[in-house]
Amino acid sequence: MPHSFCSRLLPLILCLALFTAAKATAQIEAPSLIQEVDPDTQPADESDDSDVYEDEEPGPRRPGNKKPKGRNAEDDEPVAAPPTPTTPANPSPPGPTPTPTATPTTPAATPTAPTPAAPAAPTRAPPPPLLAPRVSDADLLVVWDNWKEARNKGDAPGAEQWRKALLKLRDEVAASDFDAFSVSLLREARARRDKGDLNGAVQLAESAAALSPNLPYARFSLADLYARRQITSVDRYAPEIQAGVTALMKDPRYLRPALADLGAMGLLALLATAVAVVGVLFVRRVRYFVHDFHHLFPRGMGRWQSLAVAVTVLAMPFLLRLGILPVLLVLFGAVVLYLTMAERAVAAVLVALAGLIPLAGGHIARATAFAGTVAEDVYVLERGGFAGDDAVARVLTRHSEKAATFAELFAVGRYQGRRGQLEEAVTAYKAASDVLGRRNAMLLTNYANVLLASGDAEAAARLYQEASQADGTLAAPSYNLAQIYRRRARAVPDNEVGAELERAAETMTVAQRLDSTLVGRDVPPDDRMLVNQLLLSPTLPRSEMMFLADGSVAGRRVESQLDRVLLGASGMTARLYPAVLVVLLFLWGSARDRLRASKSCDKCGRPVCRRCDPDLGAGAFMCSQCTNVFARKGVVPEPLRARKQAEVQRHQTWMGRAALAMGALVSGAGHVFAGLPIRGAIYTFLFLLAVSVVVLRDGLLKAPYGDAPVYLKLLPVALLLLPLYLLSLRGLRKRQAQ
């Protein structure tokens, strides 16, 4: 072909080439905004079958196609990808940095092909990403060590910054207390107090109370330091004492040892009352037992010989170490014939109750057991403080052995979710669901929290709705669902904002109606939207945690020990024989007249014995000497009458003084000695209960990290003991004066 002809066709060839390239370019669509946010999302292919294969290449997407499957309403308009959150500038030393859990990514390169004009993006700010801080015990320990190092170096500003960092971490992981750190501060505060640095001690105690506001020991220590620094500042230490008592009453870890100590004090007071009453009655009537015991032997036997035999018989249970109850039963049986009906009844009841002390002690041990049980692991996990990782390991070990309960696994999941261990929390919640075998509103709500923190808002919303249906009284799922609706309202088109906000308001109204404390609840700022602070996380009911406090082993151990000390044997038979013997002895005491047992002379106190003086009638209440002196006129000369009257006066004076002495030694013992057993037994029990508190002021069961101050125990005792003691002596003197 001639060269000139080719030159004339060249412009035409170039135009055709440009036209073909432009047409091909128009058939290529730019990636949608959904693909920009999530490059893995593939649009659904809704073209006809004839268009699927064309030259072995997929055909161009036709305009007007339906939306890809799985698109939400919020994808209808372009949404700018929210920026990755950054930690704001903070002068305090940073702890473990929370990481965003659902931060979208943007492709590195964007096609340069021309794209059709997109609608204008909404002017509202997108919802901030949710942050789930991943914090372990090691991270907490690093911040704590830095705080200690700054304090040891005297770097006050640095120490304050690290203290704020630790408080911030406690709030971010939704922990209620950091007990171990607070106790370390309190020990340092005590050391400074001993050195005379009260101001430094107060500052450390205040930091300890701020780290663990629910730790009774921290509150009591702070109150003590406030009082030491200025005793007149009642408004400073009185609220701390009140807060400590309130925390003690609410916290099973400290309440249960206190209840165990109180129960032990009551049982000790009961045993001591039985010993005191039986001992006083024995001392009061033993001379009549010795008198009648002598009549069991031949007349030629001396009284000292029969007395030696009587002492040997009475001391036999003690010598053989049969226990306290056998000794009491022998003493009671020795004098039961010489007691009044009221005295026999009071002594019998006290001895029978003392026989039940092992059973009561075992029940108290079972009911108040907490330390070392599974319930303590759940307790540590629910509080979310330091040393929770060890509790998680123990629970997971039990789970591997198929011995973990729903409460344990639920607590593990909640702990791991607050610590940012989202995958582990999901595993724990699934295991808890398998163990429970049914829907549980608390489990669904906490599981939804983990899913929302992971970025799956749709699944979280469904679980919140299921939780509300499972338990209509739980406010947390409705509240958390309202937060999802509010976040959606910041991402949907303008024409859908009102509907989302209306749904959020309705759901929040339901939550606030169920829990009025949610009215005005603050939400975290947008620059640090922490899941633990935004959402509600239902806690495990206390009843389910207490169910795991198995004290059966401790109860059996306590029962066995008390059986050996009190009864000399163990088993149910050993606990029943004191009650059976007491009933038999009580009936035996009613046969005094038929057995011709001695009585007490109302005048001189000598035995009224019908064996020694057959002339005395069955109803005689005076001995033969007093009968001749006071009942029969002119039988006894006047000098002998005066001598007998002096003897009677000395006897009455001695009895009064003995009663006062016993009443001064033990309140109520004087009343028992004077013939008022019921009133005396009540006085004795209250007095000995107060004494038991003083004796056991350090407690039998030690609470973790410390116990309540001694003055909290001794002050009520003093208020009870002193008036009781004075009233007892006053009543005894008043009766003797009549």
Summary of the structure (lengths in Angstrom):
residues: 738
radius of gyration: 43.0
end to end distance: 156.4
largest distance: 184.3
contacts: 2246
relative contact order: 0.09
helix: 66%
strand: 1%
